């Protein structure tokens, strides 16, 4: 509504508006990398392909990751729906991480990356 006339300004119909040039061309690779996150994510996901893991198990299996980096990547992957976090009321609290179907769907990508590395590095 405009302040002077009290009328709503004319807007193009949502289904008929076509921009002349796209403002942003979305890249599915970029979108995938945004979901996966930082450099440690692939290693965390790789570990979870073998099943549910606790924080300490993940930290031991990825030797050079700091607790802070692991915490951050686990939170990011949970927020993106790649893994699920379950906390159990124990002392100290037991937390387990499991891949969701979205996370398990990354298996092909990681397998192809592994094959590429074996071939070229």
Secondary structure, 3 states (H helix, E strand, C coil): CCCCCCCCCCCCCCCCCCCCCCCCCCCHHHHHHHHHCCCCHHHHHHHHCCCCEEHHHHHHHCCCCCHHHHHHHHHHHHHCCCEEEEEECCCCCEEEEEECHHHHCCHHHHHHHHHHHHHHC
